Structure formats: C-alpha cells, structure tokens
C-alpha cells in the first residue's frame, strides 16, 4: 500500500482531547467527527487538510483517554496515515483496529517539515520526502497480519472477511 500526501506537523504529547475535544464525543457520524478533528489544538486543521494528507508529530501521539473517537476522526478527516516518534499504546491499537496506518519514525519531527510531500510505502517500510530531494527514511514494516487488518479497513472488516473466507455461517 502506497500513500502520498502533504505533511501536517504537530508537537509532542498530542492527546486525544486535542485530537477530538470531549464536547464532540456524542457525535455518531464519522464524517461529522472528521469535521472536528484536531479542533482542540488547530482550529484551521479542516481548512488545511486534503484527502490523503499525513499527520507528522513528535513523541507520545494519542496520549490521554482510550477513546476510539480520536483515530476515527483522523481517518474521517481524510488523513491517510500518522507518522510520529512514538504513540500511546492504546491509541496505536485503536488506530489499527479502525484501519488507520500509523508509523513510528525516530526523529520524524526533525526530519519532516510542515507541507513536505511524502510518499509512504507500508509494504517496504520506506518514506520518501519529495520536498527534501527525495530523502528516504525507513521504519519497521508492519507484520503481515497487521497489513491485512489495515488493508481490509480495520479489525471488524478483517474478521468478517476471514469468517466469509472460511465459509462460517452467521445469523
């Protein structure tokens, strides 16, 4: 899977309340959640983001609560993946569960600048920064089972596809 998009850059310790403020947690529509993504830290986010863009951040992205609303809002806003130096573990798992690719890249906040054009190859574990003379960064590619979860759109679609593939009848 290849991703190409513009980098939207953020600092260390972005918490889930900054990604999607608590006042929006009663919204059920993913599309509506996407319209409020990053509102706790960047009121201009939705005017800047374009489908396929990439969030780049420092350490501990997604810290705070365990709510799935945060990665759902990011994906619904059109972000194709999140690159950070590290992630809160529950955010990491929630992102995978909904099919949002997340990449840990050492010194990502130093290597990548706002508006850099990035090409991310999840299969090869490689990022090309087209804005910096095609500079390449490597990361650990996901194991096969995680790639399958992401490629099918998340854990629930993955489980449904697996059940259908095995011919198991459900009600």
DRENVO-603187 format. One record per residue: x, y, z of N, C-alpha, C in turn; residue in three letters. Coordinates in steps of 0.02 Angstrom, whole numbers, padded with zeros to 5 digits. Layout:
BEGIN
((X, Y, Z), (X, Y, Z), (X, Y, Z), ALA)
...
***
This chain:
BEGIN
((00042, -00059, 00000), (00000, 00000, 00000), (00044, 00062, 00000), UNK)
((00032, 00107, -00047), (00069, 00169, -00051), (00024, 00228, -00036), UNK)
((00052, 00276, -00001), (00016, 00336, 00020), (00058, 00396, -00003), UNK)
((00025, 00446, -00030), (00060, 00507, -00049), (00019, 00565, -00025), UNK)
((00051, 00610, 00014), (00014, 00667, 00039), (00060, 00719, 00070), UNK)
((00030, 00774, 00088), (00064, 00831, 00119), (00067, 00820, 00194), UNK)
((00123, 00840, 00224), (00133, 00833, 00296), (00100, 00892, 00333), UNK)
((00060, 00875, 00384), (00033, 00924, 00431), (00067, 00909, 00497), UNK)
((00107, 00955, 00521), (00153, 00940, 00576), (00128, 00966, 00643), UNK)
((00138, 00924, 00695), (00118, 00940, 00763), (00173, 00921, 00812), UNK)
((00166, 00944, 00873), (00216, 00937, 00926), (00213, 00869, 00961), UNK)
((00251, 00862, 01014), (00248, 00804, 01059), (00184, 00806, 01100), UNK)
((00166, 00748, 01127), (00113, 00741, 01177), (00045, 00768, 01154), UNK)
((00026, 00754, 01092), (-00041, 00771, 01069), (-00089, 00721, 01100), UNK)
((-00136, 00746, 01141), (-00181, 00699, 01175), (-00247, 00692, 01138), UNK)
((-00286, 00644, 01158), (-00348, 00629, 01124), (-00399, 00685, 01131), UNK)
((-00396, 00725, 01184), (-00440, 00783, 01191), (-00423, 00837, 01140), UNK)
((-00360, 00842, 01122), (-00339, 00890, 01071), (-00358, 00865, 01001), UNK)
((-00355, 00800, 00991), (-00374, 00770, 00927), (-00449, 00778, 00916), UNK)
((-00489, 00760, 00966), (-00562, 00768, 00961), (-00587, 00788, 01031), UNK)
((-00602, 00852, 01041), (-00624, 00875, 01107), (-00686, 00838, 01132), UNK)
((-00689, 00832, 01198), (-00742, 00793, 01231), (-00812, 00815, 01212), UNK)
((-00821, 00879, 01197), (-00889, 00902, 01180), (-00916, 00871, 01116), UNK)
((-00874, 00838, 01077), (-00896, 00807, 01015), (-00905, 00731, 01021), UNK)
((-00896, 00703, 01080), (-00897, 00631, 01088), (-00966, 00600, 01081), UNK)
((-01018, 00640, 01081), (-01086, 00613, 01071), (-01105, 00609, 00998), UNK)
((-01062, 00631, 00954), (-01074, 00627, 00881), (-01064, 00555, 00858), UNK)
((-01112, 00529, 00821), (-01107, 00460, 00796), (-01081, 00457, 00724), UNK)
((-01090, 00509, 00687), (-01068, 00510, 00617), (-00993, 00519, 00612), UNK)
((-00960, 00472, 00580), (-00887, 00477, 00570), (-00870, 00539, 00529), UNK)
((-00910, 00554, 00479), (-00899, 00613, 00438), (-00900, 00677, 00480), UNK)
((-00949, 00681, 00525), (-00954, 00739, 00569), (-00895, 00742, 00618), UNK)
((-00874, 00684, 00644), (-00815, 00683, 00688), (-00754, 00710, 00650), UNK)
((-00748, 00691, 00588), (-00692, 00714, 00546), (-00691, 00789, 00539), UNK)
((-00749, 00820, 00538), (-00752, 00894, 00532), (-00727, 00929, 00595), UNK)
((-00722, 00893, 00650), (-00698, 00922, 00713), (-00629, 00896, 00733), UNK)
((-00597, 00858, 00690), (-00532, 00830, 00704), (-00481, 00886, 00717), UNK)
((-00440, 00876, 00768), (-00385, 00921, 00788), (-00409, 00989, 00812), UNK)
((-00475, 00996, 00823), (-00502, 01060, 00845), (-00476, 01083, 00912), UNK)
((-00453, 01037, 00953), (-00427, 01055, 01018), (-00357, 01086, 01016), UNK)
((-00326, 01085, 00957), (-00258, 01111, 00950), (-00248, 01154, 00888), UNK)
((-00290, 01144, 00837), (-00281, 01178, 00774), (-00349, 01192, 00741), UNK)
((-00375, 01252, 00754), (-00441, 01269, 00727), (-00441, 01275, 00651), UNK)
((-00383, 01280, 00619), (-00378, 01285, 00546), (-00367, 01217, 00512), UNK)
((-00363, 01164, 00552), (-00348, 01098, 00525), (-00392, 01080, 00465), UNK)
((-00458, 01087, 00473), (-00503, 01065, 00420), (-00498, 01108, 00357), UNK)
((-00474, 01169, 00363), (-00464, 01209, 00302), (-00398, 01192, 00268), UNK)
((-00352, 01160, 00304), (-00286, 01141, 00276), (-00285, 01071, 00248), UNK)
((-00321, 01025, 00280), (-00314, 00955, 00263), (-00347, 00938, 00196), UNK)
((-00314, 00896, 00158), (-00340, 00869, 00096), (-00336, 00793, 00101), UNK)
((-00383, 00760, 00068), (-00385, 00686, 00069), (-00316, 00659, 00050), UNK)
((-00291, 00615, 00092), (-00226, 00584, 00080), (-00169, 00614, 00119), UNK)
((-00180, 00672, 00151), (-00127, 00704, 00189), (-00105, 00660, 00248), UNK)
((-00047, 00679, 00276), (-00015, 00640, 00329), (-00003, 00685, 00390), UNK)
((-00022, 00661, 00448), (-00004, 00696, 00510), (00065, 00672, 00531), UNK)
((00109, 00720, 00547), (00176, 00705, 00572), (00182, 00738, 00641), UNK)
((00205, 00700, 00690), (00210, 00726, 00758), (00272, 00699, 00793), UNK)
((00282, 00724, 00853), (00338, 00702, 00893), (00321, 00641, 00935), UNK)
((00339, 00643, 00998), (00331, 00586, 01042), (00261, 00583, 01072), UNK)
((00239, 00523, 01089), (00179, 00510, 01130), (00115, 00535, 01098), UNK)
((00107, 00526, 01034), (00046, 00547, 00999), (-00012, 00504, 01021), UNK)
((-00069, 00535, 01036), (-00129, 00499, 01055), (-00132, 00481, 01129), UNK)
((-00094, 00516, 01170), (-00097, 00502, 01242), (-00164, 00526, 01271), UNK)
((-00177, 00507, 01331), (-00240, 00527, 01363), (-00288, 00469, 01368), UNK)
((-00349, 00480, 01349), (-00401, 00429, 01357), (-00395, 00374, 01304), UNK)
((-00434, 00323, 01314), (-00432, 00266, 01268), (-00486, 00270, 01214), UNK)
((-00518, 00327, 01207), (-00574, 00333, 01160), (-00553, 00320, 01087), UNK)
((-00595, 00282, 01052), (-00583, 00269, 00981), (-00600, 00329, 00938), UNK)
((-00635, 00377, 00965), (-00656, 00436, 00927), (-00595, 00471, 00895), UNK)
((-00538, 00471, 00930), (-00480, 00507, 00905), (-00455, 00479, 00838), UNK)
((-00437, 00415, 00833), (-00415, 00390, 00767), (-00472, 00390, 00716), UNK)
((-00534, 00380, 00737), (-00590, 00383, 00690), (-00595, 00452, 00659), UNK)
((-00589, 00504, 00700), (-00594, 00572, 00674), (-00537, 00588, 00626), UNK)
((-00477, 00562, 00641), (-00419, 00573, 00597), (-00432, 00541, 00529), UNK)
((-00453, 00479, 00530), (-00466, 00443, 00467), (-00523, 00476, 00428), UNK)
((-00576, 00496, 00464), (-00634, 00527, 00431), (-00617, 00596, 00403), UNK)
((-00567, 00629, 00430), (-00546, 00694, 00404), (-00508, 00687, 00338), UNK)
((-00489, 00626, 00320), (-00454, 00614, 00257), (-00380, 00600, 00265), UNK)
((-00356, 00598, 00327), (-00285, 00583, 00339), (-00271, 00510, 00320), UNK)
((-00218, 00499, 00282), (-00203, 00431, 00258), (-00160, 00392, 00307), UNK)
((-00119, 00427, 00347), (-00080, 00393, 00399), (-00052, 00445, 00447), UNK)
((-00029, 00421, 00504), (00003, 00464, 00554), (00073, 00438, 00564), UNK)
((00121, 00484, 00561), (00191, 00468, 00574), (00211, 00505, 00637), UNK)
((00238, 00470, 00685), (00260, 00502, 00747), (00320, 00465, 00775), UNK)
((00355, 00498, 00821), (00412, 00466, 00852), (00390, 00409, 00898), UNK)
((00332, 00417, 00929), (00303, 00363, 00969), (00229, 00377, 00979), UNK)
((00192, 00325, 00996), (00120, 00329, 01006), (00101, 00302, 01074), UNK)
((00049, 00330, 01103), (00019, 00299, 01162), (-00005, 00230, 01139), UNK)
((00006, 00179, 01179), (-00008, 00110, 01158), (-00082, 00099, 01141), UNK)
((-00128, 00126, 01181), (-00199, 00115, 01167), (-00219, 00151, 01102), UNK)
((-00190, 00209, 01088), (-00204, 00243, 01025), (-00179, 00201, 00967), UNK)
((-00119, 00173, 00975), (-00090, 00130, 00923), (-00138, 00074, 00906), UNK)
((-00163, 00039, 00957), (-00208, -00017, 00946), (-00275, 00006, 00916), UNK)
((-00303, 00061, 00941), (-00366, 00087, 00914), (-00358, 00106, 00841), UNK)
((-00301, 00136, 00823), (-00290, 00155, 00753), (-00288, 00094, 00708), UNK)
((-00253, 00042, 00728), (-00250, -00020, 00689), (-00320, -00050, 00684), UNK)
((-00358, -00050, 00740), (-00425, -00079, 00740), (-00472, -00046, 00690), UNK)
((-00461, 00018, 00675), (-00505, 00051, 00626), (-00472, 00057, 00557), UNK)
((-00412, 00029, 00549), (-00380, 00029, 00484), (-00342, 00093, 00467), UNK)
((-00320, 00130, 00518), (-00280, 00190, 00507), (-00206, 00173, 00515), UNK)
((-00168, 00176, 00461), (-00096, 00161, 00467), (-00060, 00212, 00510), UNK)
((-00019, 00188, 00556), (00022, 00231, 00597), (00093, 00205, 00596), UNK)
((00139, 00252, 00593), (00210, 00234, 00582), (00252, 00268, 00635), UNK)
((00293, 00228, 00669), (00341, 00256, 00716), (00406, 00268, 00678), UNK)
((00428, 00331, 00678), (00489, 00351, 00643), (00531, 00394, 00689), UNK)
((00589, 00370, 00707), (00634, 00407, 00751), (00650, 00475, 00719), UNK)
((00646, 00527, 00759), (00661, 00595, 00738), (00616, 00621, 00682), UNK)
((00556, 00594, 00677), (00510, 00617, 00624), (00498, 00692, 00627), UNK)
((00494, 00719, 00687), (00480, 00790, 00693), (00540, 00833, 00674), UNK)
((00599, 00804, 00671), (00658, 00840, 00649), (00669, 00832, 00573), UNK)
((00651, 00774, 00547), (00664, 00758, 00477), (00612, 00788, 00429), UNK)
((00551, 00793, 00453), (00495, 00812, 00409), (00469, 00881, 00429), UNK)
((00458, 00923, 00380), (00433, 00991, 00392), (00360, 00997, 00371), UNK)
((00327, 01048, 00396), (00258, 01064, 00376), (00255, 01070, 00300), UNK)
((00205, 01040, 00270), (00191, 01042, 00198), (00239, 01002, 00154), UNK)
((00287, 00965, 00183), (00328, 00920, 00142), (00283, 00869, 00108), UNK)
((00300, 00851, 00048), (00262, 00800, 00011), (00296, 00732, 00024), UNK)
((00257, 00687, 00053), (00283, 00622, 00073), (00252, 00566, 00033), UNK)
((00292, 00516, 00019), (00268, 00454, -00012), (00285, 00398, 00037), UNK)
((00235, 00363, 00060), (00244, 00311, 00111), (00228, 00244, 00081), UNK)
((00275, 00197, 00086), (00264, 00129, 00062), (00261, 00084, 00124), UNK)
((00200, 00063, 00141), (00190, 00021, 00200), (00220, -00049, 00192), UNK)
((00222, -00073, 00131), (00249, -00140, 00118), (00325, -00142, 00129), UNK)
((00359, -00090, 00105), (00432, -00088, 00108), (00459, -00055, 00170), UNK)
((00416, -00020, 00207), (00440, 00015, 00266), (00483, 00075, 00248), UNK)
((00460, 00113, 00197), (00501, 00168, 00172), (00458, 00230, 00162), UNK)
((00487, 00288, 00179), (00456, 00353, 00167), (00504, 00392, 00123), UNK)
((00479, 00422, 00070), (00518, 00467, 00027), (00491, 00537, 00037), UNK)
((00536, 00583, 00054), (00517, 00653, 00063), (00535, 00689, -00001), UNK)
((00484, 00700, -00044), (00495, 00731, -00109), (00514, 00805, -00102), UNK)
((00498, 00835, -00046), (00514, 00906, -00035), (00587, 00916, -00013), UNK)
((00620, 00862, 00005), (00690, 00866, 00027), (00734, 00820, -00016), UNK)
((00732, 00833, -00082), (00774, 00796, -00129), (00767, 00720, -00124), UNK)
((00705, 00698, -00115), (00690, 00626, -00111), (00727, 00590, -00055), UNK)
((00738, 00625, 00000), (00768, 00595, 00059), (00726, 00535, 00079), UNK)
((00759, 00480, 00099), (00723, 00419, 00118), (00732, 00406, 00192), UNK)
((00677, 00383, 00223), (00677, 00363, 00293), (00648, 00292, 00295), UNK)
((00675, 00251, 00338), (00649, 00183, 00344), (00617, 00173, 00413), UNK)
((00568, 00129, 00413), (00535, 00110, 00475), (00520, 00036, 00471), UNK)
((00504, 00007, 00529), (00487, -00064, 00529), (00419, -00073, 00495), UNK)
((00419, -00111, 00441), (00356, -00126, 00406), (00312, -00168, 00452), UNK)
((00247, -00160, 00445), (00201, -00199, 00485), (00207, -00273, 00469), UNK)
((00197, -00315, 00520), (00192, -00387, 00505), (00131, -00400, 00461), UNK)
((00132, -00456, 00429), (00080, -00474, 00381), (00009, -00468, 00409), UNK)
((-00003, -00492, 00469), (-00071, -00490, 00496), (-00095, -00418, 00507), UNK)
((-00051, -00373, 00527), (-00071, -00303, 00535), (-00084, -00270, 00467), UNK)
((-00043, -00286, 00418), (-00055, -00261, 00350), (-00124, -00284, 00325), UNK)
((-00141, -00346, 00339), (-00206, -00371, 00318), (-00263, -00335, 00353), UNK)
((-00256, -00321, 00417), (-00308, -00283, 00453), (-00316, -00214, 00423), UNK)
((-00261, -00179, 00411), (-00264, -00112, 00382), (-00293, -00114, 00312), UNK)
((-00270, -00161, 00271), (-00293, -00165, 00201), (-00367, -00181, 00195), UNK)
((-00396, -00215, 00245), (-00467, -00230, 00241), (-00510, -00176, 00275), UNK)
((-00477, -00124, 00302), (-00514, -00068, 00330), (-00524, -00071, 00405), UNK)
((-00490, -00118, 00439), (-00495, -00121, 00512), (-00509, -00192, 00536), UNK)
((-00511, -00199, 00601), (-00519, -00265, 00632), (-00586, -00297, 00617), UNK)
((-00641, -00261, 00622), (-00707, -00290, 00609), (-00714, -00313, 00537), UNK)
((-00697, -00271, 00486), (-00700, -00297, 00417), (-00653, -00356, 00406), UNK)
((-00595, -00355, 00439), (-00548, -00411, 00433), (-00578, -00476, 00459), UNK)
((-00609, -00472, 00518), (-00641, -00532, 00548), (-00698, -00556, 00503), UNK)
((-00739, -00510, 00479), (-00795, -00530, 00435), (-00769, -00563, 00371), UNK)
((-00716, -00535, 00342), (-00687, -00565, 00281), (-00659, -00635, 00296), UNK)
((-00628, -00643, 00354), (-00600, -00707, 00373), (-00655, -00759, 00384), UNK)
((-00709, -00738, 00416), (-00766, -00783, 00427), (-00796, -00804, 00360), UNK)
((-00805, -00755, 00315), (-00833, -00770, 00248), (-00787, -00817, 00209), UNK)
((-00722, -00804, 00215), (-00673, -00846, 00179), (-00676, -00918, 00203), UNK)
((-00690, -00928, 00267), (-00693, -00995, 00296), (-00761, -01027, 00287), UNK)
((-00809, -00988, 00262), (-00875, -01015, 00249), (-00916, -01026, 00311), UNK)
((-00900, -00992, 00365), (-00938, -00998, 00427), (-01004, -00959, 00419), UNK)
((-01058, -00992, 00437), (-01123, -00960, 00432), (-01137, -00922, 00497), UNK)
((-01160, -00859, 00488), (-01179, -00819, 00546), (-01252, -00799, 00538), UNK)
((-01281, -00778, 00593), (-01352, -00757, 00590), (-01359, -00689, 00560), UNK)
***
